[in-house]
């Protein structure tokens, strides 16, 4: 498996768990936002390597949302 595929799928899987944790409203929102940050970094690196400029821009906004979420829940 290439590093691009690892970054892509690590980002996708962590984003899935992020959304489930936040939607469950069980007190694990901070962990969810940490997963969102990990996801946005992973997919952001993947997007940069694969020259997907739109996805890279989107990941900056997701990372910003993760920082805001972590700040508010901490």
Backbone as ProteinMPNN parsed JSONL, in Angstrom:
{"seq_chain_A": "XXXXXXXXXXXXXXXXXXXXXXXXXXXXXXXXXXXXXXXXXXXXXXXXXXXXXXXXXXXXXXXXXXXXXXXXXX", "coords_chain_A": {"N_chain_A": [[0.848, -1.175, 0.0], [0.569, 2.197, -0.837], [1.982, 5.301, 0.445], [0.26, 7.395, -0.023], [-2.255, 6.148, -0.193], [-2.447, 5.135, 2.403], [-2.531, 7.525, 3.92], [-4.889, 8.636, 2.844], [-6.922, 6.716, 3.548], [-6.578, 6.525, 6.322], [-7.339, 9.066, 7.062], [-10.025, 9.071, 6.176], [-11.211, 6.998, 7.712], [-10.773, 7.925, 10.335], [-12.304, 10.262, 10.222], [-14.858, 9.205, 9.963], [-15.186, 7.947, 12.481], [-14.965, 10.238, 14.041], [-17.332, 11.654, 13.333], [-19.278, 9.88, 14.279], [-18.736, 9.839, 17.056], [-19.223, 12.532, 17.798], [-21.891, 12.833, 17.024], [-23.101, 10.997, 18.709], [-23.28, 12.178, 21.195], [-22.215, 11.596, 23.768], [-20.339, 12.503, 25.522], [-17.817, 12.237, 24.54], [-16.895, 14.109, 22.793], [-14.621, 15.748, 22.651], [-12.545, 13.933, 22.062], [-13.505, 13.173, 19.601], [-13.194, 15.574, 18.136], [-10.422, 15.699, 18.162], [-9.9, 13.512, 16.543], [-10.993, 14.519, 14.188], [-9.122, 16.526, 13.662], [-6.813, 14.961, 13.223], [-7.739, 13.598, 10.976], [-8.093, 15.72, 9.124], [-5.465, 16.574, 8.831], [-4.228, 14.267, 7.802], [-5.704, 13.801, 5.395], [-5.248, 16.255, 4.255], [-2.452, 16.235, 3.762], [-2.412, 14.097, 1.968], [-3.991, 15.249, -0.087], [-2.331, 17.36, -0.858], [-0.06, 15.958, -1.804], [-1.199, 14.601, -3.929], [-2.058, 16.628, -5.478], [-4.642, 17.777, -5.222], [-6.229, 20.43, -5.065], [-8.663, 21.617, -4.241], [-9.62, 19.833, -2.287], [-7.546, 20.098, -0.455], [-7.862, 22.756, 0.382], [-10.371, 22.502, 1.612], [-9.666, 20.892, 3.789], [-8.225, 22.643, 5.38], [-10.291, 24.187, 6.427], [-11.711, 22.212, 7.829], [-9.767, 21.558, 9.726], [-9.679, 23.955, 11.112], [-12.279, 23.947, 12.187], [-11.975, 21.751, 13.867], [-10.11, 22.714, 15.721], [-11.59, 24.8, 16.891], [-13.683, 23.276, 17.966], [-12.274, 21.623, 19.798], [-11.302, 23.587, 21.518], [-13.66, 24.655, 22.591], [-14.775, 22.442, 23.909], [-12.895, 21.69, 25.745]], "CA_chain_A": [[0.0, 0.0, 0.0], [1.376, 3.414, -0.942], [1.765, 6.266, 1.525], [-0.929, 8.172, -0.357], [-3.424, 5.348, 0.182], [-2.492, 5.08, 3.866], [-3.017, 8.832, 4.363], [-6.284, 8.778, 2.431], [-7.809, 5.856, 4.32], [-6.492, 6.906, 7.732], [-8.181, 10.255, 7.186], [-11.434, 8.7, 6.003], [-11.664, 6.203, 8.859], [-10.839, 8.779, 11.522], [-13.44, 11.171, 10.047], [-16.069, 8.428, 10.256], [-15.284, 7.819, 13.931], [-15.252, 11.593, 14.552], [-18.746, 11.989, 13.173], [-20.061, 9.02, 15.17], [-18.541, 10.291, 18.434], [-19.897, 13.813, 18.007], [-23.331, 12.614, 16.894], [-23.602, 10.173, 19.812], [-23.502, 13.064, 22.335], [-21.949, 10.778, 24.951], [-19.249, 13.069, 26.302], [-16.535, 11.977, 23.882], [-16.768, 15.069, 21.706], [-13.234, 16.215, 22.546], [-11.818, 12.898, 21.315], [-13.985, 13.288, 18.233], [-12.539, 16.701, 17.474], [-9.029, 15.295, 17.931], [-9.924, 12.659, 15.348], [-11.194, 15.406, 13.039], [-7.829, 17.165, 13.374], [-5.979, 13.938, 12.599], [-8.281, 13.36, 9.646], [-7.815, 16.844, 8.233], [-4.028, 16.576, 8.542], [-3.954, 13.126, 6.912], [-6.27, 14.044, 4.067], [-4.563, 17.432, 3.724], [-1.168, 15.792, 3.187], [-2.767, 13.316, 0.778], [-4.437, 16.175, -1.13], [-1.148, 18.078, -1.328], [0.765, 15.041, -2.597], [-1.917, 14.218, -5.15], [-2.4, 17.875, -6.157], [-6.078, 18.027, -5.156], [-6.232, 21.734, -4.393], [-9.946, 21.835, -3.588], [-9.639, 19.026, -1.061], [-6.586, 20.697, 0.466], [-8.52, 23.922, 0.959], [-11.409, 22.005, 2.511], [-9.041, 20.364, 5.004], [-7.893, 23.785, 6.237], [-11.509, 24.549, 7.136], [-11.979, 21.147, 8.795], [-8.802, 21.712, 10.824], [-10.156, 25.098, 11.885], [-13.436, 23.468, 12.949], [-11.457, 20.875, 14.911], [-9.51, 23.563, 16.753], [-12.697, 25.46, 17.59], [-14.37, 22.252, 18.749], [-11.438, 21.246, 20.939], [-11.257, 24.733, 22.423], [-14.949, 24.796, 23.283], [-15.085, 21.296, 24.749], [-11.863, 21.502, 26.762]], "C_chain_A": [[0.894, 1.239, 0.0], [1.077, 4.358, 0.217], [0.545, 7.132, 1.254], [-2.2, 7.44, 0.06], [-3.568, 5.269, 1.701], [-3.038, 6.399, 4.421], [-4.495, 9.011, 4.057], [-7.213, 7.989, 3.347], [-7.74, 6.121, 5.816], [-7.366, 8.134, 7.994], [-9.66, 9.942, 7.095], [-11.958, 7.967, 7.238], [-11.758, 7.06, 10.116], [-11.983, 9.789, 11.421], [-14.764, 10.46, 10.329], [-16.25, 8.302, 11.759], [-15.553, 9.167, 14.595], [-16.74, 11.878, 14.484], [-19.633, 11.142, 14.08], [-19.94, 9.466, 16.626], [-19.284, 11.59, 18.711], [-21.418, 13.627, 17.952], [-23.907, 11.824, 18.065], [-23.893, 10.986, 21.072], [-23.324, 12.322, 23.664], [-20.79, 11.302, 25.795], [-17.878, 12.856, 25.692], [-16.276, 12.944, 22.729], [-15.33, 15.559, 21.541], [-12.379, 15.215, 21.767], [-12.228, 12.942, 19.851], [-13.316, 14.422, 17.488], [-11.046, 16.451, 17.263], [-8.931, 14.396, 16.702], [-10.148, 13.491, 14.089], [-9.892, 16.096, 12.662], [-6.885, 16.184, 12.694], [-6.428, 13.677, 11.167], [-7.921, 14.483, 8.679], [-6.324, 16.936, 7.893], [-3.698, 15.457, 7.55], [-4.454, 13.384, 5.501], [-5.636, 15.279, 3.439], [-3.221, 17.081, 3.096], [-1.412, 14.989, 1.916], [-3.147, 14.24, -0.377], [-3.262, 16.955, -1.715], [-0.297, 17.184, -2.24], [0.13, 14.698, -3.939], [-2.414, 15.427, -5.941], [-3.91, 18.091, -6.288], [-6.286, 19.317, -4.371], [-7.543, 22.027, -3.676], [-10.056, 21.075, -2.282], [-8.68, 19.593, -0.02], [-7.198, 21.916, 1.146], [-9.594, 23.507, 1.96], [-10.823, 21.518, 3.835], [-8.582, 21.478, 5.94], [-9.116, 24.211, 7.054], [-11.896, 23.485, 8.158], [-11.026, 21.235, 9.988], [-9.199, 22.886, 11.717], [-11.348, 24.705, 12.753], [-12.983, 22.569, 14.093], [-10.859, 21.684, 16.054], [-10.592, 24.267, 17.565], [-13.423, 24.458, 18.49], [-13.574, 21.824, 19.967], [-11.399, 22.366, 21.977], [-12.538, 24.831, 23.246], [-15.245, 23.642, 24.229], [-14.066, 21.064, 25.849], [-12.076, 22.4, 27.895]], "O_chain_A": [[1.864, 1.31, 0.755], [0.051, 4.233, 0.886], [-0.134, 7.558, 2.188], [-3.118, 8.051, 0.606], [-4.68, 5.328, 2.225], [-3.907, 6.392, 5.293], [-5.262, 9.479, 4.899], [-8.186, 8.538, 3.865], [-8.741, 5.959, 6.514], [-8.043, 8.222, 9.018], [-10.461, 10.487, 7.854], [-13.032, 8.289, 7.746], [-12.716, 6.937, 10.88], [-12.576, 10.14, 12.442], [-15.688, 11.062, 10.877], [-17.348, 8.525, 12.269], [-16.277, 9.242, 15.588], [-17.34, 12.298, 15.473], [-20.634, 11.636, 14.598], [-20.933, 9.472, 17.354], [-19.913, 11.729, 19.76], [-22.142, 14.211, 18.758], [-25.088, 11.97, 18.38], [-24.661, 10.546, 21.927], [-24.164, 12.408, 24.559], [-20.314, 10.605, 26.691], [-16.873, 13.26, 26.278], [-15.527, 12.631, 21.803], [-14.87, 15.764, 20.418], [-11.583, 15.606, 20.913], [-11.393, 12.769, 18.963], [-12.912, 14.259, 16.337], [-10.468, 16.938, 16.291], [-7.99, 14.508, 15.917], [-9.565, 13.207, 13.042], [-9.584, 16.237, 11.478], [-6.233, 16.525, 11.707], [-5.605, 13.55, 10.26], [-7.495, 14.228, 7.552], [-5.966, 17.334, 6.784], [-2.976, 15.676, 6.578], [-3.719, 13.207, 4.529], [-5.499, 15.346, 2.218], [-2.89, 17.574, 2.018], [-0.72, 15.167, 0.914], [-2.693, 14.051, -1.505], [-3.203, 17.184, -2.923], [0.13, 17.608, -3.314], [0.817, 14.527, -4.946], [-3.104, 15.275, -6.948], [-4.395, 18.532, -7.33], [-6.495, 19.29, -3.158], [-7.532, 22.63, -2.602], [-10.531, 21.613, -1.282], [-8.978, 19.566, 1.174], [-7.063, 22.085, 2.358], [-9.709, 24.098, 3.033], [-11.428, 21.715, 4.889], [-8.551, 21.291, 7.156], [-8.994, 24.555, 8.23], [-12.364, 23.821, 9.246], [-11.433, 21.012, 11.128], [-9.069, 22.812, 12.939], [-11.42, 25.087, 13.921], [-13.555, 22.625, 15.182], [-11.08, 21.371, 17.223], [-10.513, 24.322, 18.792], [-13.738, 24.763, 19.64], [-14.134, 21.677, 21.053], [-11.458, 22.107, 23.179], [-12.494, 25.063, 24.455], [-15.9, 23.84, 25.252], [-14.335, 20.32, 26.792], [-11.302, 22.383, 28.852]]}, "name": "protein", "num_of_chains": 1, "seq": "XXXXXXXXXXXXXXXXXXXXXXXXXXXXXXXXXXXXXXXXXXXXXXXXXXXXXXXXXXXXXXXXXXXXXXXXXX"}
